[in-house]
Amino acid sequence: MQLRGHVPSASQLLADIEVILRFGIRRPGYQGDRQAETWAAERFAELGLRDVAAEPVELQIWRPGEASVDVWPLSDSAQAQHFDGFALPYTQACANLERDLVMFGAAAARGQIVAEPLSLLELPQSALRQAATSAFDPDGELDTVVQTLPFGPQFNAVADAAVAAGAAGYVGLLTGVPWRTCQYYVPYDAKPRPLSGLWLSGPDGHRLQALLGSGQCRARLNIDARQDTGTSHNIVGWLPGASDQTVLIGSHHDAPWASAVEDASGMALVLAQAAYWASVPAAERPHNLTFVLTAGHMAGGAGTRSFAARHATLLERVVLAVHLEHAAAEVRGDGERLELTGQPEPRWWFTSPEPRLQASVADALRSEQLSRSFVLPPTVFGDAPTTDGSALYLAGVPIVQFLTAPMYLFDAEDTIDKIHVPSLEPLTRAVIRIIESVRGRSAGQLRAAVQD
């Protein structure tokens, strides 16, 4: 492929990520996320994108404060132990909520405070090889890599079984998480839950389990949290191209913490595409190019759903929707801390089942030496890809959506050292190749070629 413009360097992408991190926590409704919106709109305009707009998105806002639980043997309240944790997202505040404490599933939960351990799922990548349409794995690593995902078996439905059982409170024990943390921002589906809850770290979870093992216990929850509705914004801009068809390039701007991989890295990858294509003459761009950084990924994907509803007419002309999330470094945990392995996290490229498109993605990965990559059907994990762009797939738009799923994705441990810097330029060039591959194709032609 002959490049038509200037590809930003890894240091330029990293500089953008560093700016984003300085905004602080970027949860929906937080000042840091509003600053990220403003900065993204300014960057779009600086790069020469047209009609840059901040489109409002109504969503749920959740703000946690302090969260703790005191636990004591029923026979001796003087032996109370205090545990500080992190409020379970989208659960209720409470003050001095006192109940019997039971392990969930071991006793009646109705009206009680329940404790439940959580272990993160482990996914052998060899299982994905069977579902993948292709892989670029020149060293054969994916036959042996077992990836620790950032979810437990219930994914976002943690505590939902306790809600259904009528529990008054929930204490999640992160005993199966391979580093010391209680700062686990799950669930993030923006569904209010009618109980109070918090996460405790693995060591604190083991200490609480030991208390319960010694006999009946009582517990007192204190949770400071506030839920409200508010407005965030999708940041949108576009560049004219050689046809009236459109390629859509996006990611999201919000995050659970001052997060680097989730998704400052995705923002930087989108900005890199905007910078490259802005340096290409309009007549040499394959189609019009629309860029979007969506709001509310951490509020149930509110921004992408809003964009799909607002721009239904545009979506009819979208040849391809490219979504870019998580240029992640792989880590291993020893129970206390995380250590980098030096490798990228396994890369998933959800691609619509259209033979030419699948082949172009495979060729781009091979050309850019993006090892540890699978080209996957969009429905390999369910009805839609596990990405912020899933609403675009559900709207019938042909997609290529890039995602990695490192174990630290929803934790405050998602810091700038977790960016896999050597991947930044190859990822950018691979996406350029993929966009070039749909030159001369219309939305109707590509959709007609998709094999259900």
SETORFI-399816 format. One record per residue (C-alpha): residue in three letters; chain; x, y, z. Coordinates in nm, 2 decimals. Each point is the difference from the previous one (the first is absolute). Layout:
REC miti donu     xx     yy     zz
REC  ALA    A      X      Y      Z
...
! end
This chain:
REC miti donu     xx     yy     zz
REC  MET    A   0.00   0.00   0.00
REC  GLN    A   0.13   0.34  -0.09
REC  LEU    A  -0.08   0.25   0.28
REC  ARG    A  -0.17   0.32  -0.13
REC  GLY    A   0.06   0.21   0.31
REC  HIS    A   0.19   0.03   0.33
REC  VAL    A  -0.03  -0.27   0.26
REC  PRO    A   0.03   0.13   0.36
REC  SER    A   0.28  -0.15   0.20
REC  ALA    A  -0.03  -0.20   0.31
REC  SER    A   0.13   0.29   0.20
REC  GLN    A  -0.27   0.23  -0.14
REC  LEU    A  -0.27  -0.25   0.10
REC  LEU    A   0.16  -0.04   0.35
REC  ALA    A   0.00   0.38   0.04
REC  ASP    A  -0.37   0.01  -0.07
REC  ILE    A  -0.06  -0.28   0.26
REC  GLU    A   0.21   0.19   0.26
REC  VAL    A  -0.22   0.31  -0.06
REC  ILE    A  -0.32  -0.20   0.05
REC  LEU    A   0.13  -0.16   0.32
REC  ARG    A   0.06   0.35   0.15
REC  PHE    A  -0.37   0.06   0.00
REC  GLY    A  -0.04  -0.26   0.28
REC  ILE    A  -0.29  -0.23   0.05
REC  ARG    A  -0.22   0.00  -0.31
REC  ARG    A  -0.32  -0.16   0.11
REC  PRO    A  -0.32   0.13  -0.17
REC  GLY    A  -0.09   0.33   0.16
REC  TYR    A   0.34   0.06   0.16
REC  GLN    A   0.20   0.31  -0.07
REC  GLY    A   0.28  -0.21  -0.14
REC  ASP    A  -0.23  -0.14  -0.27
REC  ARG    A  -0.14   0.34  -0.08
REC  GLN    A   0.36   0.12  -0.05
REC  ALA    A   0.07  -0.29  -0.22
REC  GLU    A  -0.30   0.09  -0.22
REC  THR    A   0.11   0.36  -0.03
REC  TRP    A   0.36  -0.10  -0.08
REC  ALA    A  -0.12  -0.26  -0.26
REC  ALA    A  -0.21   0.25  -0.18
REC  GLU    A   0.29   0.25  -0.01
REC  ARG    A   0.23  -0.27  -0.13
REC  PHE    A  -0.25  -0.09  -0.27
REC  ALA    A  -0.03   0.36  -0.11
REC  GLU    A   0.38   0.05   0.01
REC  LEU    A   0.04  -0.30  -0.23
REC  GLY    A  -0.24   0.16  -0.25
REC  LEU    A  -0.31  -0.21   0.05
REC  ARG    A  -0.32   0.17  -0.11
REC  ASP    A  -0.32   0.07   0.19
REC  VAL    A   0.15  -0.11   0.34
REC  ALA    A  -0.29  -0.04   0.24
REC  ALA    A  -0.07  -0.11   0.35
REC  GLU    A  -0.32  -0.19  -0.02
REC  PRO    A  -0.18  -0.04   0.34
REC  VAL    A  -0.06  -0.35   0.15
REC  GLU    A  -0.23  -0.04   0.30
REC  LEU    A   0.14  -0.27   0.23
REC  GLN    A   0.02  -0.13   0.36
REC  ILE    A   0.27   0.16   0.22
REC  TRP    A   0.13  -0.19   0.30
REC  ARG    A   0.24   0.16   0.26
REC  PRO    A   0.14  -0.21   0.27
REC  GLY    A   0.15   0.12   0.33
REC  GLU    A   0.13  -0.20   0.30
REC  ALA    A  -0.11  -0.35   0.04
REC  SER    A   0.06  -0.23   0.30
REC  VAL    A  -0.14  -0.30   0.19
REC  ASP    A   0.05  -0.10   0.36
REC  VAL    A  -0.03  -0.37   0.08
REC  TRP    A  -0.01  -0.17   0.34
REC  PRO    A  -0.09  -0.34   0.15
REC  LEU    A  -0.36  -0.01   0.11
REC  SER    A   0.13  -0.12   0.34
REC  ASP    A   0.25   0.28   0.05
REC  SER    A  -0.05   0.34  -0.15
REC  ALA    A   0.33   0.12   0.16
REC  GLN    A   0.18  -0.21  -0.26
REC  ALA    A  -0.12   0.22  -0.29
REC  GLN    A   0.23   0.04  -0.30
REC  HIS    A  -0.02   0.30  -0.23
REC  PHE    A   0.04  -0.03  -0.38
REC  ASP    A   0.03   0.29  -0.24
REC  GLY    A  -0.10  -0.07  -0.36
REC  PHE    A  -0.13   0.15  -0.32
REC  ALA    A  -0.37   0.05  -0.05
REC  LEU    A  -0.16  -0.24  -0.25
REC  PRO    A  -0.10   0.21  -0.30
REC  TYR    A  -0.36   0.09  -0.05
REC  THR    A  -0.10  -0.12   0.35
REC  GLN    A  -0.16   0.20   0.27
REC  ALA    A   0.14   0.21   0.29
REC  CYS    A  -0.07  -0.11   0.35
REC  ALA    A   0.09   0.11   0.35
REC  ASN    A   0.05  -0.26   0.28
REC  LEU    A  -0.18  -0.28  -0.18
REC  GLU    A   0.03  -0.28   0.25
REC  ARG    A  -0.10  -0.36  -0.08
REC  ASP    A   0.12  -0.35   0.04
REC  LEU    A   0.28  -0.08  -0.24
REC  VAL    A  -0.01  -0.33  -0.19
REC  MET    A   0.19  -0.15  -0.29
REC  PHE    A  -0.23   0.03  -0.30
REC  GLY    A  -0.14  -0.34  -0.09
REC  ALA    A   0.07  -0.15   0.34
REC  ALA    A  -0.29   0.15   0.19
REC  ALA    A  -0.32   0.19  -0.06
REC  ALA    A   0.09   0.34  -0.16
REC  ARG    A  -0.33   0.19   0.04
REC  GLY    A   0.05   0.30   0.21
REC  GLN    A   0.36  -0.09   0.08
REC  ILE    A   0.34   0.13  -0.11
REC  VAL    A   0.16  -0.26  -0.22
REC  ALA    A   0.37  -0.05  -0.08
REC  GLU    A   0.11  -0.16  -0.32
REC  PRO    A   0.35  -0.07  -0.14
REC  LEU    A   0.09   0.09  -0.36
REC  SER    A   0.26  -0.16  -0.22
REC  LEU    A   0.09   0.14  -0.34
REC  LEU    A  -0.06  -0.22  -0.30
REC  GLU    A   0.28  -0.17  -0.18
REC  LEU    A  -0.03  -0.05  -0.37
REC  PRO    A   0.24  -0.23  -0.19
REC  GLN    A   0.07   0.18  -0.33
REC  SER    A   0.01  -0.34  -0.16
REC  ALA    A  -0.38  -0.01   0.04
REC  LEU    A  -0.03   0.32  -0.20
REC  ARG    A   0.22  -0.15  -0.28
REC  GLN    A  -0.29  -0.24  -0.08
REC  ALA    A  -0.24   0.28  -0.04
REC  ALA    A   0.23   0.25  -0.18
REC  THR    A  -0.02   0.04  -0.38
REC  SER    A   0.38   0.06   0.01
REC  ALA    A   0.29   0.08   0.23
REC  PHE    A   0.33   0.16  -0.02
REC  ASP    A   0.21  -0.18   0.25
REC  PRO    A   0.34  -0.07  -0.15
REC  ASP    A   0.16  -0.13   0.32
REC  GLY    A  -0.30  -0.23   0.08
REC  GLU    A  -0.05   0.17   0.34
REC  LEU    A  -0.38   0.00  -0.01
REC  ASP    A   0.00  -0.38   0.03
REC  THR    A   0.13   0.03   0.36
REC  VAL    A  -0.10   0.35   0.12
REC  VAL    A  -0.27   0.00   0.26
REC  GLN    A  -0.15   0.35   0.04
REC  THR    A  -0.14   0.13   0.32
REC  LEU    A  -0.30   0.20  -0.09
REC  PRO    A  -0.12   0.31   0.19
REC  PHE    A  -0.33  -0.17   0.10
REC  GLY    A  -0.13  -0.28   0.22
REC  PRO    A  -0.25  -0.26  -0.13
REC  GLN    A  -0.30   0.25   0.04
REC  PHE    A   0.17   0.28  -0.20
REC  ASN    A  -0.20   0.31   0.08
REC  ALA    A  -0.27  -0.19   0.19
REC  VAL    A   0.20  -0.02   0.32
REC  ALA    A  -0.23   0.02   0.30
REC  ASP    A  -0.31  -0.05  -0.22
REC  ALA    A  -0.06  -0.34   0.15
REC  ALA    A   0.02   0.15   0.35
REC  VAL    A  -0.25   0.27  -0.10
REC  ALA    A  -0.24  -0.27  -0.13
REC  ALA    A   0.04  -0.19   0.33
REC  GLY    A  -0.10   0.31   0.19
REC  ALA    A   0.33   0.08   0.17
REC  ALA    A   0.03   0.34   0.17
REC  GLY    A   0.37   0.04  -0.06
REC  TYR    A   0.29  -0.15  -0.19
REC  VAL    A   0.36  -0.04   0.08
REC  GLY    A   0.20  -0.11  -0.31
REC  LEU    A   0.33  -0.17   0.09
REC  LEU    A   0.27   0.03  -0.27
REC  THR    A   0.18  -0.31   0.12
REC  GLY    A   0.04  -0.13  -0.35
REC  VAL    A   0.17   0.31  -0.14
REC  PRO    A   0.37  -0.04  -0.05
REC  TRP    A   0.11   0.33   0.16
REC  ARG    A  -0.10   0.20   0.31
REC  THR    A  -0.29   0.23  -0.08
REC  CYS    A  -0.35   0.09   0.09
REC  GLN    A  -0.03   0.27  -0.27
REC  TYR    A  -0.20  -0.22  -0.25
REC  TYR    A  -0.24   0.21  -0.20
REC  VAL    A  -0.26  -0.27  -0.09
REC  PRO    A  -0.29   0.00  -0.07
REC  TYR    A   0.01   0.29  -0.25
REC  ASP    A  -0.34  -0.06  -0.17
REC  ALA    A  -0.17   0.30   0.17
REC  LYS    A  -0.28  -0.22   0.14
REC  PRO    A  -0.09   0.12   0.35
REC  ARG    A   0.00  -0.29   0.25
REC  PRO    A  -0.23   0.00   0.31
REC  LEU    A   0.27  -0.09   0.26
REC  SER    A   0.31   0.14   0.15
REC  GLY    A   0.34  -0.16  -0.08
REC  LEU    A   0.37   0.03  -0.02
REC  TRP    A   0.31  -0.18  -0.12
REC  LEU    A   0.28  -0.12   0.24
REC  SER    A   0.35  -0.09  -0.10
REC  GLY    A   0.11  -0.36  -0.01
REC  PRO    A   0.19   0.01   0.33
REC  ASP    A  -0.29   0.17   0.18
REC  GLY    A  -0.24  -0.25  -0.16
REC  HIS    A   0.20  -0.29   0.14
REC  ARG    A   0.00   0.17   0.34
REC  LEU    A  -0.38   0.04  -0.02
REC  GLN    A  -0.04  -0.36  -0.10
REC  ALA    A   0.20  -0.11   0.30
REC  LEU    A  -0.23   0.19   0.22
REC  LEU    A  -0.31  -0.16  -0.15
REC  GLY    A   0.17  -0.34   0.03
REC  SER    A   0.02   0.04   0.38
REC  GLY    A  -0.38   0.04   0.04
REC  GLN    A  -0.30   0.22  -0.05
REC  CYS    A   0.09   0.37  -0.08
REC  ARG    A  -0.17   0.33   0.00
REC  ALA    A   0.10   0.28  -0.24
REC  ARG    A  -0.05   0.38  -0.04
REC  LEU    A   0.02   0.17  -0.34
REC  ASN    A   0.08   0.36  -0.06
REC  ILE    A  -0.01   0.10  -0.36
REC  ASP    A   0.02   0.36  -0.14
REC  ALA    A  -0.12   0.00  -0.36
REC  ARG    A  -0.22   0.22  -0.22
REC  GLN    A  -0.19  -0.08  -0.31
REC  ASP    A  -0.15   0.26  -0.24
REC  THR    A  -0.07   0.07  -0.36
REC  GLY    A   0.21   0.24  -0.20
REC  THR    A   0.13   0.10  -0.34
REC  SER    A   0.33  -0.10  -0.16
REC  HIS    A   0.10   0.04  -0.37
REC  ASN    A   0.11  -0.19  -0.31
REC  ILE    A   0.27   0.19  -0.18
REC  VAL    A  -0.05  -0.02  -0.37
REC  GLY    A   0.18   0.14  -0.31
REC  TRP    A   0.06  -0.11  -0.36
REC  LEU    A   0.22   0.03  -0.30
REC  PRO    A  -0.13   0.00  -0.36
REC  GLY    A   0.12  -0.27  -0.23
REC  ALA    A  -0.03  -0.14  -0.36
REC  SER    A  -0.35  -0.14   0.04
REC  ASP    A  -0.33   0.08   0.18
REC  GLN    A   0.05  -0.32   0.20
REC  THR    A   0.15   0.01   0.35
REC  VAL    A   0.25  -0.18   0.21
REC  LEU    A  -0.07   0.05   0.38
REC  ILE    A   0.30  -0.01   0.23
REC  GLY    A  -0.06   0.01   0.38
REC  SER    A   0.07  -0.08   0.36
REC  HIS    A  -0.13   0.14   0.33
REC  HIS    A   0.14   0.27   0.22
REC  ASP    A  -0.12  -0.09   0.35
REC  ALA    A   0.17  -0.25   0.24
REC  PRO    A  -0.04  -0.15   0.34
REC  TRP    A   0.31   0.17   0.14
REC  ALA    A   0.27   0.23  -0.14
REC  SER    A   0.04  -0.30  -0.23
REC  ALA    A   0.27  -0.04  -0.27
REC  VAL    A  -0.09  -0.31  -0.19
REC  GLU    A  -0.38   0.05   0.06
REC  ASP    A  -0.02   0.20  -0.21
REC  ALA    A   0.25   0.28  -0.03
REC  SER    A   0.18  -0.24  -0.24
REC  GLY    A  -0.31  -0.03  -0.21
REC  MET    A  -0.04   0.38  -0.01
REC  ALA    A   0.36   0.03  -0.11
REC  LEU    A  -0.05  -0.26  -0.27
REC  VAL    A  -0.30   0.19  -0.14
REC  LEU    A   0.19   0.33   0.01
REC  ALA    A   0.28  -0.17  -0.19
REC  GLN    A  -0.24  -0.10  -0.27
REC  ALA    A  -0.14   0.35  -0.01
REC  ALA    A   0.35   0.15  -0.03
REC  TYR    A   0.10  -0.24  -0.28
REC  TRP    A  -0.31   0.04  -0.21
REC  ALA    A   0.01   0.38   0.05
REC  SER    A   0.34  -0.01  -0.16
REC  VAL    A  -0.13  -0.18  -0.31
REC  PRO    A  -0.17   0.21  -0.28
REC  ALA    A  -0.38  -0.03   0.01
REC  ALA    A   0.00  -0.16  -0.35
REC  GLU    A   0.23  -0.27   0.12
REC  ARG    A  -0.21  -0.10   0.30
REC  PRO    A  -0.20  -0.31  -0.09
REC  HIS    A  -0.33   0.13   0.15
REC  ASN    A  -0.12   0.27   0.23
REC  LEU    A   0.14  -0.07   0.35
REC  THR    A  -0.20   0.07   0.31
REC  PHE    A   0.18  -0.01   0.34
REC  VAL    A  -0.18  -0.05   0.33
REC  LEU    A   0.11  -0.02   0.36
REC  THR    A  -0.30  -0.12   0.19
REC  ALA    A  -0.12   0.07   0.35
REC  GLY    A  -0.13  -0.24   0.26
REC  HIS    A   0.17  -0.33  -0.07
REC  MET    A   0.02  -0.03   0.38
REC  ALA    A  -0.38   0.07   0.01
REC  GLY    A  -0.12  -0.29  -0.21
REC  GLY    A   0.13   0.12  -0.33
REC  ALA    A  -0.23   0.29   0.00
REC  GLY    A   0.20   0.21  -0.25
REC  THR    A   0.02  -0.25  -0.28
REC  ARG    A  -0.36  -0.09   0.03
REC  SER    A  -0.09   0.38  -0.02
REC  PHE    A   0.23   0.05  -0.30
REC  ALA    A  -0.17  -0.29  -0.19
REC  ALA    A  -0.34   0.13   0.08
REC  ARG    A   0.08   0.36  -0.09
REC  HIS    A   0.19  -0.09  -0.33
REC  ALA    A  -0.22  -0.28  -0.14
REC  THR    A   0.01   0.16  -0.34
REC  LEU    A   0.37   0.03   0.00
REC  LEU    A   0.04  -0.36   0.11
REC  GLU    A  -0.17  -0.10  -0.33
REC  ARG    A   0.30   0.14  -0.19
REC  VAL    A   0.26  -0.14   0.24
REC  VAL    A   0.22  -0.25  -0.19
REC  LEU    A   0.20  -0.09   0.31
REC  ALA    A   0.00   0.09   0.37
REC  VAL    A   0.34  -0.04   0.15
REC  HIS    A   0.01   0.01   0.38
REC  LEU    A   0.34   0.01   0.19
REC  GLU    A   0.04  -0.09   0.36
REC  HIS    A   0.29  -0.10   0.23
REC  ALA    A   0.36   0.00  -0.12
REC  ALA    A   0.08  -0.22   0.30
REC  ALA    A   0.31  -0.15   0.15
REC  GLU    A  -0.03  -0.35   0.15
REC  VAL    A   0.06  -0.04   0.37
REC  ARG    A   0.03  -0.28   0.26
REC  GLY    A  -0.11   0.03   0.36
REC  ASP    A   0.16  -0.16   0.31
REC  GLY    A  -0.28   0.07   0.23
REC  GLU    A   0.14   0.34   0.11
REC  ARG    A   0.10   0.18  -0.31
REC  LEU    A   0.01  -0.01  -0.38
REC  GLU    A   0.31  -0.04  -0.21
REC  LEU    A   0.03   0.06  -0.37
REC  THR    A   0.10  -0.29  -0.22
REC  GLY    A   0.12   0.21  -0.29
REC  GLN    A  -0.26  -0.14  -0.23
REC  PRO    A  -0.32   0.15  -0.13
REC  GLU    A  -0.33  -0.13   0.13
REC  PRO    A  -0.16  -0.24  -0.25
REC  ARG    A  -0.18   0.21  -0.27
REC  TRP    A  -0.35  -0.06  -0.12
REC  TRP    A  -0.12   0.14  -0.33
REC  PHE    A  -0.38  -0.04  -0.02
REC  THR    A  -0.07   0.00  -0.37
REC  SER    A  -0.33  -0.03  -0.20
REC  PRO    A  -0.01  -0.33  -0.18
REC  GLU    A   0.08   0.13  -0.35
REC  PRO    A   0.28  -0.19  -0.17
REC  ARG    A   0.18   0.30  -0.15
REC  LEU    A  -0.02   0.20   0.32
REC  GLN    A   0.13  -0.29   0.21
REC  ALA    A   0.28  -0.06  -0.25
REC  SER    A   0.10   0.37   0.01
REC  VAL    A   0.01   0.00   0.38
REC  ALA    A   0.22  -0.32   0.00
REC  ASP    A   0.23   0.16  -0.25
REC  ALA    A   0.03   0.32   0.20
REC  LEU    A   0.09  -0.20   0.31
REC  ARG    A   0.26  -0.20  -0.18
REC  SER    A   0.15   0.31  -0.18
REC  GLU    A   0.04   0.19   0.32
REC  GLN    A   0.12  -0.30   0.20
REC  LEU    A  -0.28   0.03   0.26
REC  SER    A   0.06  -0.33   0.17
REC  ARG    A  -0.24  -0.16   0.25
REC  SER    A  -0.29   0.11  -0.22
REC  PHE    A  -0.33  -0.18  -0.08
REC  VAL    A  -0.25   0.10  -0.26
REC  LEU    A  -0.33  -0.09   0.17
REC  PRO    A  -0.37  -0.02  -0.10
REC  PRO    A  -0.19   0.28   0.17
REC  THR    A  -0.22  -0.25   0.18
REC  VAL    A   0.28  -0.22   0.15
REC  PHE    A  -0.09   0.11   0.36
REC  GLY    A  -0.38   0.07  -0.05
REC  ASP    A  -0.24   0.20  -0.21
REC  ALA    A   0.25   0.28  -0.07
REC  PRO    A   0.37   0.08   0.05
REC  THR    A   0.11   0.08   0.36
REC  THR    A   0.10   0.35  -0.10
REC  ASP    A  -0.13   0.35   0.04
REC  GLY    A  -0.10  -0.01  -0.37
REC  SER    A  -0.23  -0.30   0.03
REC  ALA    A  -0.31   0.22  -0.07
REC  LEU    A   0.14   0.07  -0.35
REC  TYR    A   0.02  -0.37  -0.07
REC  LEU    A  -0.36  -0.04   0.13
REC  ALA    A  -0.11   0.28  -0.23
REC  GLY    A   0.12  -0.21  -0.30
REC  VAL    A   0.32   0.19  -0.08
REC  PRO    A   0.31  -0.20  -0.12
REC  ILE    A   0.26   0.01   0.27
REC  VAL    A   0.37  -0.05   0.09
REC  GLN    A   0.03   0.06   0.37
REC  PHE    A   0.33  -0.04   0.18
REC  LEU    A   0.00  -0.10   0.37
REC  THR    A   0.23  -0.14   0.26
REC  ALA    A  -0.12  -0.11   0.35
REC  PRO    A   0.28   0.03   0.26
REC  MET    A  -0.09  -0.10   0.35
REC  TYR    A   0.06   0.35   0.14
REC  LEU    A  -0.24   0.17  -0.24
REC  PHE    A  -0.24   0.12   0.26
REC  ASP    A   0.24   0.07   0.28
REC  ALA    A   0.21   0.29   0.10
REC  GLU    A   0.31  -0.20  -0.09
REC  ASP    A  -0.07   0.09  -0.36
REC  THR    A   0.29   0.24  -0.01
REC  ILE    A   0.22   0.13  -0.29
REC  ASP    A   0.26  -0.27   0.04
REC  LYS    A  -0.28  -0.24  -0.12
REC  ILE    A   0.00   0.15  -0.35
REC  HIS    A   0.17  -0.23  -0.24
REC  VAL    A   0.20   0.27  -0.17
REC  PRO    A   0.16  -0.21  -0.27
REC  SER    A  -0.36  -0.08  -0.13
REC  LEU    A  -0.11   0.36  -0.05
REC  GLU    A   0.15   0.07  -0.35
REC  PRO    A  -0.07  -0.35  -0.14
REC  LEU    A  -0.36   0.02   0.12
REC  THR    A  -0.04   0.34  -0.17
REC  ARG    A   0.15  -0.13  -0.33
REC  ALA    A  -0.21  -0.31   0.01
REC  VAL    A  -0.32   0.20   0.04
REC  ILE    A   0.10   0.22  -0.29
REC  ARG    A   0.05  -0.32  -0.21
REC  ILE    A  -0.35  -0.12   0.10
REC  ILE    A  -0.16   0.33  -0.09
REC  GLU    A   0.18   0.01  -0.33
REC  SER    A  -0.14  -0.35  -0.07
REC  VAL    A  -0.35   0.12  -0.03
REC  ARG    A   0.09   0.27  -0.26
REC  GLY    A  -0.25  -0.03  -0.29
REC  ARG    A  -0.25  -0.20   0.20
REC  SER    A  -0.34   0.13   0.10
REC  ALA    A  -0.19  -0.06   0.32
REC  GLY    A  -0.26  -0.20  -0.20
REC  GLN    A   0.26  -0.21  -0.18
REC  LEU    A   0.18  -0.09   0.32
REC  ARG    A  -0.32  -0.07   0.19
REC  ALA    A  -0.13  -0.22  -0.28
REC  ALA    A   0.33  -0.20   0.02
REC  VAL    A  -0.03  -0.07   0.37
REC  GLN    A  -0.06  -0.37   0.07
REC  ASP    A  -0.24  -0.05   0.29
! end
